[in-house]
Amino acid sequence: MAVARLVGILAALCLPLAAAAAGDVRSEPYEWRNVTIGAGGFAPNVIFSRAEPDLAYLRTDMGGAYRWDARLARWIPQQDGNPVSSYMGIESIAADPVNPDVVYLAAGMGGWGEAAIWPSGDRGASWAVFDVPFKMGGNADAACSTAIPHPGQATKRGEWG
């Protein structure tokens, strides 16, 4: 009985305070941005474009790919809309040496997950995704891809162990 009475008194005292606080709530504009994480993976390569100064791409072992925006002086994530977690392991990136808008990702975390080649013709603003029948090792063994500046825009992929 004493506990119920005490709860009633506390509720009676707090209710006016809660109502007053709710009236003071303001709406403020908020700009959503990606969180910078200081650890938890590797960013083993920066790939510089030979077609355009200040254009670079960053690959990570499990955090996706990024493009350097020189105007904003920050890395722009290239895969935020990606629903497949293994695609966040980037084995390699190939920036076309002739056309600065063309870039390729070799995406796949390791031997356990899905893998795909991601070509883009607009610097990673949009991607096509082509699943491949083999595994890639963005978070495993090293590999290398390069774009060949000839008709058909061939991409070569090699591995070393």
C-alpha positions, 0 to 999 in steps of 0.5 A, a space after each residue: 500500500 505504501 509503495 502504491 501511494 509513493 508511486 502515485 505521488 511521484 507520478 503526480 509530481 512528474 506529470 506536469 514536468 513531462 508536459 512542460 518539457 514536451 512543449 519545449 521540444 523544437 525541431 532542428 534541421 539535421 544533416 545525415 552523414 556516414 559515421 567515421 569508424 577508426 578501426 575494424 578493417 583495412 583500406 589496403 589500396 588507393 587507386 588513382 585515375 590516369 585519366 583525371 587528376 584528383 580522381 581516386 578510389 579506395 578499396 576496403 577489405 569489408 567496408 566497401 569502395 569509396 571515391 575521393 571528392 576533391 571539392 568536398 575533401 572527403 571520401 564518398 561511399 560507393 555502395 551504400 545501397 548494396 543489400 549483399 554483405 559479401 559485396 562489401 569486400 572489395 578485392 580490387 578496383 580498376 579505374 579506366 585509364 582513358 575515360 574518367 567516368 568508367 570504373 570497375 569493382 571486383 566485389 566479394 568478401 571471401 571464399 564463403 560469400 557471393 562475388 560479382 563484377 560491378 561496372 559503372 559509367 558514372 564514377 560509381 553513382 550507379 552500378 551494374 552488378 554481374 554475379 560471377 561463378 567464382 569467389 573473390 577475396 576482398 577480405 582474403 588473398 590479394 588480387 589485382 584488376 586493370 582496365 585496358 584502354 581499347 575497344 570493348 574496355 576489357 578488364 583483366 584479373 590476376 591473382 597471386 598468393 
